[in-house]
Amino acid sequence: MAAHLRQPQLSVAMETVVQTAVRRGYTAQGEMFSACNMALLAEELCVCKAELLSGGLSGRNWAAVIKHLWSGQPVLIPYDEDFNHEPCQRQGYRAHWAVASGVLLGLNRGSVNNEHAQPDPSLPWLHVAKGGHLPCPITSTSATEVYILAKQGKSLRYQLWSLDSVAQSNGQLRMMDPLRANDGSQYVVPEEGVEAGLAGQAVLLYTQLQEPQ
């Protein structure tokens, strides 16, 4: 899904993704319990720069994710997937990856510069860019709500998720589902465990061939 967002667009077969990950020792059954390995795999297959974020999706990383999405670049985020594909908190038992490709900001009134944006004629609370690209208006005090446009591989559609709920789900990925861990199959798990490999981490993809800032 991330390769499709690359500029120019890149088509990568799922079989190629799995075979490459197995050959590199990142996975055995298709699982990916290491954000670091995911970044390396994405760089190789999407032919783009990947930046690994760690330390949680709040604070400085919260702003980094928003600005990255605002610039039209995707983010790969591990999280616990609920039955409706939305984020939940299951200690990592339902850990999956999602691709975020857009952001919706709820801003304090007056925080949008009228030089760059204007109210939509039919929805005055919705501001649209004047002409070119609208600079990201996010500051520590301007945003009251933040939602990301995300998709999990098994979902048929994109969904809007609260960034706070994603951050909470992402930060509590601690362990593999015991039922899965004891099902007799081989899995690739970091020596330090699932928490060290996934919790509080995400991967920024520079699919427009820009260098990380």
N, C-alpha and C positions, 0 to 999 in steps of 0.2 A: 504493500500500500504506500509506503514511503517512497519507493522508487517511482511510482506513478506521479508523485508530486515534484519530482526533480525537474529542473529546467536546464536543458531540454528533457522531456519525459523519457524515462527508461523503463523497459519492460523486463522483469526478472521472473523466470518461472519458479514456482514453489519448489519443484524438484531440485532446482539449482541451489536455492536457499538452504534446503535441508542437507543436501549432499556436501555443500561447502562447509556448513556448520559441523557436520559429522567428521569430515576430513580434518578440520582444524582442532577437533577435540572439544568443541563448545557444547555439544549435545550428543545424546544417544538415541532418544526417542522423539526429538523435536522440542524438548523442554529447553528453556534458557533462563538459568538461575543466576546469571552474572551480567550486570549492566555493562561492565567493562568489555566482556566478550561480545555483547550485543553491539557496542560501539565499533569494535574492530570488524565485525561481520558487516555492519552497515557501510562502513568506509569502503570495504572491499567490493561489495555487491552493488552499492549505489554510486560508487565512484565519486564520493564527496567527502568533505570533512565532517567529523563527528566529535562533539565535545561532551565529555562525561561530567554531569553535575552530581555532586554529593553533598550531604549535610542537610537534606530535607528540602521540600518545595515551598518553604516560607522565607520571609526576610529577603535577602539579596537574590536568592534563587527564584523566589516568587516573581520579582520584577524581571529577572532574566528570561523566564519562561514566557511572560506576557509580551515582552518586547520582541522576542524571537518569533513568536506566532504572529505578532502584528506585522512583522516584516515579510510574512508569507512563507516562513520556513517551518517544517514539521518538527515535532518532539515525540520521541518514543518514551512511554511511561509505563513501568510495571505497577500493577495495582491488583487488589482482590476484586474479582468480577462477581457481581450478584447475578441472580437468575435472569434479570432483565438487561444484563450487560453493564449496568451502572456500577460505580465504585461501592464497595462495602468493606467491612472490617472482619476478616476471618483468620487473622494471624498469619496469612500467607497460604492457607489451605487451598484457596481458589486463585492463586497468583496467575495473572495473564499479562500480556503486553497490549497496549493500545497506541494508536497513532493519533496525535492531536495535530490539527492543521488550521485552526482558526481560533479567534477569541472574541467574546462579546463583553464589553465593558459597561457597567452602570456607573455613571460619573455624577459627582456633585454638580448641581445647577451652577452654571457660570464658569465651570472649569474648562469648557471647550472654547478654543480660540476661534472667533467668528471669521477670522481672516482665512482659515483653512477649511471650515465646515459650515454648513447651513442646515436648518431644520428641513426635514422631508415635508413636502406639501400636504400629504395626507396623515402623517404621523409626526406631529411637531416635536415630540419628545425624542425622536430618532434623528440623529445628525449624520449627514453624509458629506463626503469630501467634495471640496470645490476643485474640479479638474483633476490634478495629479494626486500623488500619494499623500495621505494625511499623516503628519508626524504623530507618533504614539503619545497620547496625552496622559499616560499613567505617571502618577507621583505617589508619595506615601500617604497623601491625604485626599487625592482626587477620586479614587475608585471606591465605590460603596459596595459593588458586586462585580464578581469576575466569573465568567463561564467560559469553558473551552469547548470547541467543536472537536469531538473525538469519535473514533471508531475502533471497535475490537473485531478481530478477524472473523468471528462467528456471527457477528451482527450484520443484518441486511441494510442497515442505515446508520447515518451519523447521528450522534446525540449531543445535547448540550449538558455538560456536567459542571457543577460548581467546582472551581479550582480548590477551594478549601476542602471539599469532600475528597477530591483526588489526592491532595496532599496528605490528608489523614490516612487514607487507605494505603498510599505509597509508603508512609512512614512506619507502618506496623507489620510489614512483611517479615516475619520472624522464622517461620519454619514450613517445611513441606508437609502436606497432608499425610498423616501416619498411614492411612489406608493405601495411598499411592506409594509411599516409601517402602511399604512391606508387601507390595504386590508381586514381588519376584522379578521385576524388570530392573534393568540397569539405567541409572540416571547420572548425569554430570552435575554435581553440586560443589561449589567452592569449598575448599578445606575448612574455611572459617564458618561455613554454613550459609543458609539462605539469607539471613539477615544481613550479613556482610556483603553478599552479592547483589542484593536488590533494595533493601530498605533505604528510603530517603534519597534515591538516585533516579536519574533520568538522562536521556541522551538527546542533545540538540543536534539536528542534522542541517548542515549548510548546503542544501540542495541546489542553490543558485550559484554555487561555486565561489562563495564569499569566505574569507578567512575569519575564524573566530575572533571576536573583539576582546 
